[in-house]
Amino acid sequence: GQSILITEGDQWARQRRLVQPAFHPRRFEEYGRTIVSIVRQLIDSWASSVDRDGFVEIDADRVMTSLTLRIICKT
C-alpha cells in the first residue's frame, strides 16, 4: 500500500530521500564486488558436483532464487 513505487507527493519525496543514498554511483562499485564474490562462492560450491563430462546438474529456479536473495540481503 505505501511503497515508493506507488506513492505520490510528499510521501514519495520522503521515501525517495530515505533510499537515495543506496543508489549513489560510488556505492555500485562495492555492490559489484559483493555480487562477484557471492557468485564465485556459488560456483566454487559446485566443484564437488562436477560429473565426468564437466557438467553440474542444478535446480536453476532454486539456485537463482537463492542467489538473488543472498545478493539482495548482502547489498
CNS distance restraints for C-alpha pairs under 8 A (distance, minus, plus):
assign (resid   1 and name CA) (resid   6 and name CA) 7.68 0.50 0.50
assign (resid   2 and name CA) (resid   6 and name CA) 6.90 0.50 0.50
assign (resid   2 and name CA) (resid   7 and name CA) 5.98 0.50 0.50
assign (resid   3 and name CA) (resid   7 and name CA) 6.06 0.50 0.50
assign (resid   4 and name CA) (resid   8 and name CA) 7.96 0.50 0.50
assign (resid   4 and name CA) (resid  12 and name CA) 5.72 0.50 0.50
assign (resid   4 and name CA) (resid  15 and name CA) 6.11 0.50 0.50
assign (resid   4 and name CA) (resid  16 and name CA) 7.00 0.50 0.50
assign (resid   7 and name CA) (resid  11 and name CA) 6.54 0.50 0.50
assign (resid   7 and name CA) (resid  12 and name CA) 5.23 0.50 0.50
assign (resid   8 and name CA) (resid  12 and name CA) 4.79 0.50 0.50
assign (resid   8 and name CA) (resid  13 and name CA) 7.59 0.50 0.50
assign (resid   9 and name CA) (resid  13 and name CA) 6.30 0.50 0.50
assign (resid  10 and name CA) (resid  14 and name CA) 6.14 0.50 0.50
assign (resid  11 and name CA) (resid  15 and name CA) 6.24 0.50 0.50
assign (resid  12 and name CA) (resid  16 and name CA) 6.02 0.50 0.50
assign (resid  13 and name CA) (resid  17 and name CA) 6.22 0.50 0.50
assign (resid  14 and name CA) (resid  18 and name CA) 6.44 0.50 0.50
assign (resid  15 and name CA) (resid  19 and name CA) 6.47 0.50 0.50
assign (resid  16 and name CA) (resid  20 and name CA) 5.74 0.50 0.50
assign (resid  17 and name CA) (resid  21 and name CA) 7.75 0.50 0.50
assign (resid  19 and name CA) (resid  23 and name CA) 7.37 0.50 0.50
assign (resid  20 and name CA) (resid  24 and name CA) 6.82 0.50 0.50
assign (resid  22 and name CA) (resid  27 and name CA) 6.71 0.50 0.50
assign (resid  23 and name CA) (resid  27 and name CA) 6.64 0.50 0.50
assign (resid  23 and name CA) (resid  28 and name CA) 7.36 0.50 0.50
assign (resid  24 and name CA) (resid  28 and name CA) 7.22 0.50 0.50
assign (resid  25 and name CA) (resid  29 and name CA) 7.66 0.50 0.50
assign (resid  26 and name CA) (resid  30 and name CA) 7.63 0.50 0.50
assign (resid  27 and name CA) (resid  31 and name CA) 6.33 0.50 0.50
assign (resid  28 and name CA) (resid  32 and name CA) 6.02 0.50 0.50
assign (resid  29 and name CA) (resid  33 and name CA) 6.43 0.50 0.50
assign (resid  30 and name CA) (resid  34 and name CA) 6.24 0.50 0.50
assign (resid  31 and name CA) (resid  35 and name CA) 6.12 0.50 0.50
assign (resid  31 and name CA) (resid  75 and name CA) 5.96 0.50 0.50
assign (resid  32 and name CA) (resid  36 and name CA) 6.17 0.50 0.50
assign (resid  33 and name CA) (resid  37 and name CA) 6.16 0.50 0.50
assign (resid  34 and name CA) (resid  38 and name CA) 6.25 0.50 0.50
assign (resid  34 and name CA) (resid  71 and name CA) 7.58 0.50 0.50
assign (resid  34 and name CA) (resid  74 and name CA) 7.45 0.50 0.50
assign (resid  34 and name CA) (resid  75 and name CA) 7.15 0.50 0.50
assign (resid  35 and name CA) (resid  39 and name CA) 6.17 0.50 0.50
assign (resid  35 and name CA) (resid  71 and name CA) 6.13 0.50 0.50
assign (resid  36 and name CA) (resid  40 and name CA) 6.07 0.50 0.50
assign (resid  37 and name CA) (resid  41 and name CA) 6.26 0.50 0.50
assign (resid  38 and name CA) (resid  42 and name CA) 6.37 0.50 0.50
assign (resid  38 and name CA) (resid  67 and name CA) 7.72 0.50 0.50
assign (resid  38 and name CA) (resid  70 and name CA) 7.65 0.50 0.50
assign (resid  38 and name CA) (resid  71 and name CA) 7.07 0.50 0.50
assign (resid  39 and name CA) (resid  43 and name CA) 6.23 0.50 0.50
assign (resid  39 and name CA) (resid  67 and name CA) 7.54 0.50 0.50
assign (resid  40 and name CA) (resid  44 and name CA) 6.01 0.50 0.50
assign (resid  41 and name CA) (resid  45 and name CA) 6.16 0.50 0.50
assign (resid  42 and name CA) (resid  46 and name CA) 6.71 0.50 0.50
assign (resid  42 and name CA) (resid  67 and name CA) 7.93 0.50 0.50
assign (resid  43 and name CA) (resid  47 and name CA) 7.02 0.50 0.50
assign (resid  46 and name CA) (resid  50 and name CA) 6.66 0.50 0.50
assign (resid  46 and name CA) (resid  56 and name CA) 6.87 0.50 0.50
assign (resid  49 and name CA) (resid  56 and name CA) 5.79 0.50 0.50
assign (resid  49 and name CA) (resid  57 and name CA) 7.78 0.50 0.50
assign (resid  50 and name CA) (resid  54 and name CA) 5.43 0.50 0.50
assign (resid  50 and name CA) (resid  55 and name CA) 5.25 0.50 0.50
assign (resid  50 and name CA) (resid  56 and name CA) 4.84 0.50 0.50
assign (resid  51 and name CA) (resid  55 and name CA) 5.40 0.50 0.50
assign (resid  51 and name CA) (resid  56 and name CA) 6.37 0.50 0.50
assign (resid  58 and name CA) (resid  63 and name CA) 7.20 0.50 0.50
assign (resid  59 and name CA) (resid  63 and name CA) 6.04 0.50 0.50
assign (resid  60 and name CA) (resid  64 and name CA) 5.81 0.50 0.50
assign (resid  61 and name CA) (resid  65 and name CA) 6.01 0.50 0.50
assign (resid  62 and name CA) (resid  66 and name CA) 6.09 0.50 0.50
assign (resid  63 and name CA) (resid  67 and name CA) 6.01 0.50 0.50
assign (resid  64 and name CA) (resid  68 and name CA) 5.94 0.50 0.50
assign (resid  65 and name CA) (resid  69 and name CA) 6.19 0.50 0.50
assign (resid  66 and name CA) (resid  70 and name CA) 6.14 0.50 0.50
assign (resid  67 and name CA) (resid  71 and name CA) 6.23 0.50 0.50
assign (resid  68 and name CA) (resid  72 and name CA) 6.14 0.50 0.50
assign (resid  69 and name CA) (resid  73 and name CA) 6.04 0.50 0.50
assign (resid  70 and name CA) (resid  74 and name CA) 6.05 0.50 0.50
assign (resid  71 and name CA) (resid  75 and name CA) 5.93 0.50 0.50
